[in-house]
Amino acid sequence: MTFKVLFLDIDGTILKPDHTYTETTKTAIEQVKENGVEVFIATGRPLIEVKDLAQELNVDSFIGYNGAYAVYQEQTIINEPIDELLIRKFLDIAKANNHEMVLYTKDRNYYTSLDHPFVKQFNDIFQLKQNSLFTYDVADQIIGVTVMNIAPSQAYLYEIEDNIRMSQVNIEGATMAYDVIRKNVNKGEAITRILKRLNIPKEQAIAFGDGMNDKEMLQAVGEGFAMENAHPDLFRFAKHRTTSVSDSGIFNGLKVLGLVK
């Protein structure tokens, strides 16, 4: 099989818990690119926060904000903001339940509080820097949302439409955080649109992920890999299971396909 495109999640897939990556991960990306494979970073993170990593790995195409925004070789190809009315409902729910939120635009990360301990912890874990206090004048520009200080039993509160599901963040120290995922706007839907645009069949696409926000992504490609450190519920959506992020999971998965050596 000839493979033409590779999609890689960041946290728990490229990056280890200490915010570094194994040298084999960089080597794997270099080798597949030399063989003509397009490489996309596909993350829940805001893209403004991944530029340094992308430069280090020599990647210039992205899916960010869990599929709501995508860039192919510096050209924006997906931009799907969340309906402002829905954002206002989320904010009301968060306020009524003492939750905190970060609401992402393509330029900034807007927090309902900058001082709450959960916010500080979240920022330490993900090393987010482009941060401001939320104001309603950007409510129509939001392309992604993460809710913090929320118990698993409360996640349903935000599933106020059939199109919404909540995805627990699969990073140690951040399990009290959930991403808001739209069923029609997610990593998998973004990949389907990208494959169509690039005229690449699903069978020639590969993806690696570890969180439940990667569920649709692993199903949208021919060869989906769940990392050993993945959320336990993710494995049933993956065709393959590879080693952990700390044990060269991307390299070892690509080696199974004969793409690296």
FITOR-554553 format. One record per residue: residue in one letter; x, y, z of N, C-alpha, C, O in turn. Coordinates in pm, whole numbers, padded with zeros to 5 digits, always signed. Example, Ala and Ser with C-alpha at 12.3 -4.5 7.8 and 13.67 -1.06 7.14 Angstrom:
a+01319-00569+00780+01230-00450+00780+01320-00330+00780+01424-00332+00846s+01285-00225+00708+01367-00106+00714+01290+00003+00787+01341+00114+00804
//
This chain:
m+00084-00121+00000+00000+00000+00000+00088+00126+00000+00184+00135+00076t+00053+00220-00085+00120+00351-00085+00040+00446+00002-00079+00465-00019f+00106+00504+00101+00038+00599+00190+00077+00741+00153+00190+00769+00115k-00020+00831+00165+00002+00968+00117-00012+01076+00223+00033+01188+00202v-00074+01044+00338-00093+01149+00438-00095+01088+00578-00146+00977+00598l-00038+01163+00674-00027+01119+00813-00077+01231+00903-00035+01346+00890f-00168+01196+00996-00224+01291+01091-00179+01253+01232-00197+01139+01275l-00121+01350+01305-00064+01323+01437-00122+01416+01542-00112+01538+01531d-00182+01358+01645-00220+01434+01763-00092+01482+01834+00017+01432+01807i-00106+01579+01925+00012+01629+01996+00026+01566+02135+00111+01479+02156d-00058+01609+02229-00041+01570+02369-00071+01422+02389-00180+01375+02360g+00028+01351+02440+00012+01208+02462+00040+01125+02338+00035+01002+02342t+00069+01192+02226+00098+01122+02100+00235+01165+02048+00325+01082+02033i+00251+01294+02019+00384+01348+01987+00458+01382+02117+00572+01342+02137l+00390+01457+02204+00456+01506+02325+00434+01414+02444+00323+01369+02470k+00543+01386+02514+00540+01311+02639+00490+01404+02751+00476+01524+02730p+00463+01349+02870+00414+01433+02980+00508+01547+03018+00463+01648+03073d+00638+01533+02989+00733+01640+03022+00747+01743+02910+00838+01825+02913h+00656+01738+02811+00650+01835+02701+00762+01817+02598+00783+01904+02514t+00831+01705+02604+00933+01676+02503+00884+01561+02416+00783+01497+02446y+00957+01536+02307+00924+01423+02220+01049+01337+02202+01161+01386+02215t+01028+01210+02173+01142+01123+02150+01207+01158+02016+01140+01204+01924e+01335+01137+02006+01406+01165+01882+01351+01079+01768+01354+01120+01652t+01302+00959+01802+01246+00873+01698+01120+00932+01636+01090+00904+01520t+01048+01013+01712+00929+01077+01656+00969+01174+01545+00909+01175+01437k+01069+01255+01573+01117+01348+01470+01173+01272+01350+01150+01310+01236t+01247+01164+01378+01302+01081+01270+01192+01022+01183+01203+01018+01060a+01085+00974+01248+00973+00915+01174+00909+01017+01081+00880+00986+00965i+00888+01137+01131+00828+01242+01048+00918+01276+00931+00870+01292+00818e+01048+01285+00956+01142+01315+00848+01140+01207+00741+01141+01237+00621q+01137+01082+00784+01143+00971+00688+01016+00962+00603+01025+00941+00482v+00899+00979+00664+00778+00969+00583+00766+01087+00487+00716+01072+00376k+00812+01204+00530+00809+01320+00440+00903+01300+00321+00871+01338+00209e+01018+01239+00348+01112+01210+00238+01050+01114+00136+01089+01114+00019n+00954+01033+00182+00887+00938+00093+00758+00995+00033+00677+00921-00023g+00739+01127+00046+00627+01193-00020+00497+01193+00058+00392+01222+00001v+00502+01162+00187+00380+01161+00269+00357+01301+00327+00446+01358+00390e+00237+01356+00308+00199+01482+00372+00178+01457+00521+00120+01356+00559v+00226+01549+00606+00210+01534+00750+00131+01651+00805+00164+01768+00782f+00025+01619+00879-00058+01718+00948-00046+01697+01098-00051+01584+01145i-00030+01804+01174-00056+01800+01317-00206+01814+01334-00267+01905+01276a-00268+01726+01413-00414+01727+01433-00440+01728+01583-00426+01626+01649t-00479+01843+01636-00480+01864+01780-00605+01936+01829-00675+02001+01751g-00631+01922+01956-00734+02005+02019-00679+02139+02059-00756+02230+02092r-00549+02154+02056-00485+02279+02097-00517+02394+02001-00550+02371+01884p-00508+02518+02050-00511+02633+01960-00383+02636+01877-00274+02612+01928l-00397+02664+01749-00281+02659+01660-00177+02765+01691-00059+02748+01660i-00220+02876+01753-00123+02980+01789-00022+02929+01891+00083+02990+01910e-00055+02817+01958+00033+02764+02062+00122+02649+02013+00197+02593+02092v+00114+02614+01886+00192+02498+01838+00297+02536+01734+00360+02448+01674k+00316+02664+01713+00407+02707+01607+00551+02661+01630+00618+02617+01536d+00598+02671+01753+00737+02634+01780+00759+02484+01758+00858+02443+01698l+00664+02404+01807+00674+02259+01788+00670+02225+01639+00748+02142+01592a+00580+02287+01567+00567+02260+01424+00694+02295+01349+00736+02223+01258q+00756+02405+01388+00880+02445+01323+00991+02343+01352+01068+02309+01262e+00998+02296+01476+01099+02196+01512+01081+02067+01430+01179+02004+01390l+00955+02030+01406+00927+01905+01336+00912+01925+01186+00892+01830+01111n+00923+02050+01142+00912+02084+00999+00776+02042+00941+00768+01980+00835v+00671+02076+01015+00534+02049+00971+00465+02183+00945+00474+02274+01027d+00396+02194+00831+00333+02321+00798+00185+02308+00762+00127+02398+00702s+00124+02195+00800-00020+02177+00780-00082+02130+00910-00023+02050+00984f-00203+02179+00939-00259+02161+01073-00410+02143+01073-00482+02200+00990i-00456+02063+01167-00595+02065+01212-00589+02106+01358-00521+02040+01438g-00657+02212+01395-00655+02260+01533-00795+02268+01590-00894+02250+01520y-00801+02296+01721-00928+02319+01789-01025+02202+01765-01145+02222+01744n-00970+02080+01769-01051+01959+01750-01129+01959+01619-01244+01914+01613g-01066+02012+01514-01125+02005+01381-01198+02129+01334-01247+02132+01221a-01205+02231+01418-01281+02351+01379-01203+02445+01289-01261+02535+01228y-01072+02426+01281-00988+02515+01200-00875+02432+01141-00812+02354+01213a-00850+02447+01014-00744+02370+00951-00669+02455+00849-00726+02541+00782v-00540+02429+00841-00452+02501+00750-00372+02399+00671-00312+02308+00727y-00370+02416+00539-00289+02331+00452-00187+02418+00382-00221+02500+00297q-00060+02401+00419+00049+02478+00360+00018+02627+00357+00025+02693+00253e-00017+02680+00476-00040+02822+00502-00173+02875+00448-00201+02994+00459q-00256+02789+00392-00387+02830+00342-00496+02776+00434-00503+02655+00458t-00581+02865+00486-00692+02822+00571-00795+02748+00487-00845+02802+00388i-00826+02624+00526-00920+02544+00447-01044+02504+00528-01143+02459+00470i-01040+02520+00660-01158+02496+00745-01163+02604+00852-01062+02633+00916n-01280+02663+00871-01300+02762+00977-01446+02753+01019-01534+02807+00952e-01472+02685+01132-01608+02655+01175-01633+02706+01317-01626+02629+01412p-01661+02837+01334-01690+02888+01468-01818+02827+01526-01906+02782+01453i-01825+02828+01659-01942+02776+01730-02048+02886+01734-02015+03004+01752d-02174+02848+01718-02284+02944+01722-02278+03026+01852-02264+02970+01961e-02290+03158+01840-02279+03246+01956-02384+03215+02063-02354+03222+02182l-02504+03180+02023-02608+03147+02121-02568+03026+02204-02594+03022+02324l-02504+02929+02142-02458+02811+02214-02346+02848+02312-02341+02796+02423i-02257+02936+02269-02151+02983+02359-02210+03049+02483-02164+03024+02594r-02311+03130+02464-02373+03199+02578-02440+03099+02672-02438+03117+02794k-02499+02995+02618-02559+02890+02701-02452+02816+02781-02471+02788+02899f-02340+02786+02716-02229+02720+02786-02180+02806+02903-02154+02755+03012l-02166+02934+02878-02118+03025+02983-02215+03029+03101-02172+03034+03216d-02343+03027+03073-02444+03027+03180-02434+02898+03262-02443+02901+03385i-02416+02786+03196-02404+02657+03265-02279+02656+03353-02283+02611+03468a-02169+02705+03298-02044+02709+03375-02059+02796+03499-02014+02758+03608k-02120+02911+03484-02137+03002+03598-02226+02939+03705-02197+02953+03824a-02332+02872+03665-02426+02812+03760-02364+02695+03836-02411+02660+03944n-02258+02634+03779-02200+02514+03840-02056+02534+03886-01986+02437+03917n-02012+02658+03891-01877+02692+03936-01768+02624+03852-01663+02584+03904h-01795+02611+03723-01693+02561+03631-01618+02679+03571-01669+02791+03569e-01500+02653+03523-01424+02753+03448-01414+02707+03303-01426+02588+03273m-01393+02802+03213-01385+02769+03071-01272+02846+03006-01237+02956+03046v-01215+02782+02902-01129+02855+02810-01196+02845+02674-01230+02736+02627l-01213+02959+02612-01280+02969+02482-01179+03022+02382-01121+03130+02400y-01157+02946+02276-01049+02976+02184-01099+03049+02060-01197+03007+01997t-01032+03156+02025-01042+03212+01890-00914+03174+01818-00825+03113+01878k-00902+03210+01693-00780+03173+01620-00660+03254+01666-00546+03222+01631d-00685+03359+01747-00575+03446+01789-00545+03444+01938-00433+03476+01979r-00645+03408+02022-00626+03416+02167-00700+03302+02236-00789+03239+02179n-00660+03279+02363-00729+03186+02452-00798+03271+02559-00731+03336+02640y-00931+03270+02560-01007+03356+02651-01063+03274+02768-01139+03179+02748y-01024+03311+02890-01063+03238+03010-01171+03313+03087-01176+03436+03089t-01258+03235+03151-01358+03296+03238-01294+03346+03368-01350+03431+03436s-01176+03293+03401-01095+03341+03514-00950+03313+03481-00919+03211+03421l-00863+03403+03520-00720+03380+03501-00651+03340+03631-00533+03306+03632d-00728+03344+03742-00669+03322+03874-00709+03190+03938-00647+03148+04035h-00811+03125+03886-00859+03002+03948-00749+02895+03944-00679+02884+03844p-00731+02817+04052-00626+02715+04056-00633+02616+03939-00528+02575+03889f-00754+02577+03896-00766+02485+03784-00717+02548+03655-00659+02480+03570v-00741+02677+03639-00693+02748+03520-00540+02751+03519-00477+02724+03417k-00482+02785+03633-00335+02790+03642-00275+02652+03615-00174+02641+03546q-00337+02548+03670-00289+02413+03648-00299+02375+03500-00207+02316+03443f-00412+02409+03439-00433+02379+03297-00327+02448+03211-00272+02388+03119n-00300+02573+03242-00199+02647+03166-00059+02591+03187+00022+02590+03095d-00032+02544+03308+00099+02483+03334+00115+02354+03253+00222+02328+03197i+00009+02274+03247+00015+02146+03177+00033+02167+03027+00115+02100+02964f-00043+02260+02970-00041+02278+02825+00047+02396+02780+00062+02421+02660q+00104+02466+02876+00196+02576+02847+00136+02679+02752+00201+02724+02657l+00011+02716+02778-00057+02815+02696-00013+02955+02738+00000+02984+02857k+00008+03041+02640+00063+03174+02670-00021+03290+02614-00015+03401+02667q-00097+03265+02509-00173+03374+02446-00309+03388+02516-00414+03362+02456n-00306+03429+02642-00425+03423+02727-00480+03560+02761-00405+03655+02784s-00614+03569+02764-00684+03692+02804-00810+03653+02880-00853+03538+02877l-00867+03750+02949-00994+03729+03017-01107+03742+02916-01109+03834+02834f-01202+03649+02922-01312+03648+02825-01401+03770+02839-01435+03811+02950t-01440+03826+02726-01543+03929+02719-01638+03891+02606-01599+03824+02510y-01762+03934+02617-01864+03890+02521-01844+03945+02380-01910+03901+02287d-01754+04041+02365-01735+04095+02229-01664+03996+02137-01655+04020+02016v-01612+03884+02191-01552+03782+02105-01638+03655+02099-01595+03553+02047a-01759+03662+02153-01845+03543+02161-01881+03486+02025-01914+03368+02014d-01875+03567+01921-01909+03519+01786-01786+03468+01710-01796+03432+01593q-01670+03464+01777-01546+03421+01712-01490+03291+01770-01380+03250+01733i-01563+03226+01859-01511+03110+01931-01514+02986+01841-01617+02953+01783i-01399+02917+01831-01392+02797+01748-01363+02671+01830-01357+02561+01775g-01344+02687+01961-01323+02571+02047-01344+02608+02192-01326+02723+02231v-01382+02509+02274-01411+02533+02416-01360+02416+02499-01378+02300+02461t-01296+02446+02612-01264+02346+02712-01323+02391+02845-01307+02506+02886v-01391+02299+02912-01449+02326+03044-01358+02265+03150-01313+02152+03135m-01330+02341+03257-01240+02295+03364-01313+02290+03498-01419+02350+03515n-01253+02217+03591-01312+02200+03725-01450+02135+03715-01544+02174+03783i-01459+02034+03629-01586+01968+03604-01571+01819+03633-01479+01755+03583a-01661+01764+03711-01659+01621+03742-01719+01543+03626-01803+01595+03553p-01677+01417+03608-01734+01335+03500-01886+01328+03504-01951+01321+03399s-01943+01331+03623-02089+01321+03636-02160+01448+03590-02282+01449+03576q-02084+01555+03565-02144+01682+03522-02128+01709+03373-02183+01806+03322a-02054+01626+03305-02025+01653+03163-02153+01665+03081-02159+01744+02987y-02254+01587+03117-02379+01586+03040-02446+01723+03037-02525+01751+02947l-02417+01807+03134-02482+01938+03143-02461+02021+03016-02544+02103+02980y-02349+01997+02949-02316+02074+02829-02365+02008+02700-02358+02068+02593e-02414+01889+02711-02464+01818+02592-02609+01856+02568-02700+01773+02571i-02628+01985+02544-02762+02043+02536-02821+02033+02395-02937+02067+02373e-02741+01987+02303-02788+01959+02167-02737+01821+02126-02634+01775+02176d-02808+01755+02037-02766+01623+01990-02629+01628+01923-02559+01527+01915n-02591+01746+01876-02466+01761+01803-02344+01775+01894-02232+01781+01845i-02365+01779+02025-02256+01806+02119-02223+01681+02199-02312+01611+02248r-02093+01652+02212-02048+01551+02307-01927+01607+02381-01853+01690+02328m-01908+01561+02504-01797+01607+02585-01687+01501+02587-01716+01382+02600s-01563+01543+02574-01449+01452+02566-01350+01485+02677-01291+01593+02680q-01333+01391+02769-01240+01411+02880-01097+01425+02829-01053+01347+02744v-01024+01523+02880-00885+01544+02841-00801+01430+02897-00805+01402+03016n-00724+01364+02810-00650+01243+02846-00505+01275+02885-00412+01216+02831i-00489+01369+02977-00356+01408+03022-00355+01407+03174-00445+01462+03237e-00254+01346+03232-00243+01342+03378-00245+01483+03436-00170+01570+03392g-00331+01504+03535-00344+01636+03597-00453+01721+03535-00486+01827+03589a-00509+01676+03421-00611+01756+03353-00740+01678+03332-00820+01713+03245t-00761+01572+03411-00880+01490+03391-01008+01559+03437-01118+01511+03408m-00995+01670+03508-01113+01750+03545-01141+01855+03437-01201+01959+03465a-01098+01826+03316-01122+01915+03203-01184+01834+03089-01146+01719+03065y-01278+01896+03018-01346+01830+02907-01349+01924+02788-01380+02043+02802d-01317+01871+02670-01334+01946+02545-01478+01932+02497-01538+01825+02507v-01531+02041+02445-01662+02038+02379-01638+01996+02233-01568+02065+02159i-01697+01885+02193-01680+01833+02057-01814+01840+01985-01917+01797+02037r-01812+01893+01864-01932+01890+01781-01926+01767+01691-01823+01739+01631k-02036+01695+01681-02037+01572+01604-02019+01596+01455-01979+01506+01381n-02048+01719+01411-02028+01750+01268-01905+01838+01245-01875+01875+01132v-01833+01870+01354-01708+01946+01345-01610+01883+01444-01617+01909+01564n-01521+01800+01392-01425+01731+01477-01306+01689+01391-01305+01715+01270k-01209+01626+01450-01090+01588+01373-01123+01495+01257-01067+01507+01149g-01215+01403+01280-01252+01309+01174-01319+01377+01057-01287+01349+00942e-01413+01468+01086-01480+01541+00979-01379+01627+00903-01386+01638+00780a-01285+01687+00975-01183+01769+00909-01097+01684+00817-01065+01725+00706i-01059+01566+00864-00978+01476+00780-01054+01434+00655-00997+01430+00546t-01181+01403+00670-01262+01364+00554-01263+01476+00450-01252+01450+00330r-01276+01601+00495-01276+01714+00403-01139+01734+00338-01129+01766+00220i-01034+01714+00418-00898+01731+00365-00867+01622+00262-00811+01651+00156l-00904+01499+00292-00879+01390+00198-00950+01415+00066-00895+01389-00041k-01072+01466+00074-01146+01497-00048-01077+01608-00127-01065+01602-00249r-01031+01709-00055-00965+01822-00120-00835+01778-00188-00803+01824-00298l-00760+01689-00122-00632+01644-00175-00646+01524-00267-00547+01475-00323n-00770+01475-00283-00798+01359-00368-00718+01236-00324-00656+01166-00404i-00722+01213-00193-00654+01098-00134-00759+01005-00075-00841+01048+00005p-00759+00878-00114-00856+00785-00055-00826+00757+00091-00711+00762+00134k-00930+00728+00167-00917+00698+00310-00810+00592+00336-00736+00601+00433e-00803+00493+00249-00711+00380+00269-00564+00423+00268-00478+00350+00317q-00535+00540+00212-00396+00587+00204-00363+00688+00312-00262+00758+00304a-00449+00697+00414-00430+00791+00524-00404+00716+00654-00458+00608+00677i-00319+00777+00739-00280+00719+00868-00303+00824+00976-00288+00944+00951a-00338+00780+01097-00354+00873+01208-00311+00806+01339-00326+00685+01357f-00257+00888+01430-00219+00844+01564-00285+00936+01667-00283+01058+01652g-00343+00877+01772-00403+00957+01877-00411+00883+02008-00380+00764+02015d-00451+00954+02114-00458+00893+02247-00581+00931+02326-00612+00867+02426g-00654+01034+02284-00768+01081+02361-00900+01054+02290-00902+01020+02172m-01009+01070+02364-01140+01046+02304-01178+01154+02203-01273+01137+02127n-01104+01264+02201-01124+01363+02094-01062+01314+01963-01078+01378+01859d-00992+01199+01969-00933+01140+01848-01020+01028+01791-00985+00968+01689k-01131+01000+01854-01216+00888+01813-01253+00896+01665-01233+00801+01591e-01307+01009+01624-01350+01024+01485-01231+01024+01389-01242+00975+01276m-01119+01078+01434-00999+01081+01350-00951+00942+01315-00919+00915+01199l-00946+00853+01413-00897+00718+01388-00991+00639+01298-00949+00544+01231q-01117+00678+01296-01214+00610+01209-01215+00668+01068-01267+00606+00975a-01159+00788+01052-01165+00857+00922-01051+00817+00829-01047+00858+00713v-00957+00736+00881-00841+00695+00801-00840+00544+00784-00913+00472+00852g-00755+00497+00694-00744+00354+00673-00666+00284+00783-00694+00170+00817e-00565+00355+00838-00477+00297+00939-00475+00387+01063-00397+00481+01070g-00562+00357+01158-00571+00436+01281-00498+00367+01395-00523+00249+01423f-00409+00440+01463-00329+00386+01573-00366+00455+01704-00365+00578+01713a-00397+00376+01806-00413+00427+01942-00284+00402+02019-00230+00292+02014m-00235+00503+02088-00114+00488+02168-00143+00397+02288-00256+00388+02334e-00040+00331+02337-00056+00245+02455-00111+00323+02574-00182+00267+02658n-00078+00451+02583-00123+00537+02692-00259+00601+02664-00299+00694+02734a-00330+00553+02564-00459+00612+02525-00566+00591+02632-00556+00503+02717h-00669+00674+02624-00789+00652+02705-00841+00512+02675-00850+00474+02558p-00875+00434+02777-00916+00294+02754-01029+00278+02653-01036+00176+02584d-01117+00376+02645-01231+00365+02554-01192+00386+02408-01272+00359+02318l-01070+00436+02384-01031+00469+02246-00991+00346+02166-01004+00345+02043f-00944+00242+02232-00886+00128+02160-00985+00063+02063-00944+00014+01958r-01112+00062+02097-01208-00005+02009-01233+00073+01880-01293+00019+01786f-01188+00197+01874-01205+00277+01752-01080+00274+01663-01080+00329+01553a-00974+00209+01712-00847+00206+01639-00825+00071+01573-00858-00033+01630k-00770+00073+01455-00734-00052+01386-00610-00114+01450-00596-00236+01454h-00520-00028+01500-00394-00075+01556-00372-00017+01697-00429+00086+01733r-00291-00085+01773-00246-00037+01904-00094-00035+01901-00031-00137+01875t-00035+00081+01928+00110+00093+01925+00165+00115+02066+00088+00117+02162t+00295+00131+02078+00357+00154+02208+00325+00295+02258+00262+00373+02186s+00367+00327+02377+00330+00454+02439+00406+00571+02377+00502+00552+02302v+00362+00689+02411+00428+00811+02363+00573+00817+02411+00658+00872+02342s+00601+00760+02530+00737+00760+02584+00822+00648+02528+00943+00643+02553d+00760+00558+02454+00829+00441+02398+00816+00437+02246+00789+00332+02187s+00837+00553+02183+00846+00563+02036+00721+00511+01966+00731+00442+01864g+00603+00544+02019+00479+00492+01964+00455+00524+01818+00411+00438+01742i+00484+00647+01777+00463+00685+01637+00560+00608+01546+00520+00551+01445f+00687+00607+01584+00788+00536+01504+00753+00388+01491+00757+00332+01382n+00718+00326+01603+00689+00182+01601+00564+00149+01520+00558+00046+01454g+00465+00237+01525+00346+00216+01444+00375+00227+01295+00330+00144+01216l+00451+00328+01259+00487+00346+01118+00578+00234+01069+00577+00198+00951k+00657+00179+01161+00743+00067+01124+00660-00056+01087+00697-00131+00997v+00548-00075+01157+00457-00185+01124+00409-00174+00979+00390-00274+00911l+00389-00050+00934+00343-00027+00798+00457-00024+00695+00433-00008+00576g+00580-00040+00743+00694-00041+00654+00737+00095+00605+00802+00107+00500l+00701+00200+00681+00729+00337+00635+00855+00398+00696+00905+00499+00646v+00908+00337+00802+01030+00387+00863+01122+00270+00893+01080+00154+00895k+01250+00303+00915+01347+00197+00948+01459+00255+01031+01551+00183+01069
//
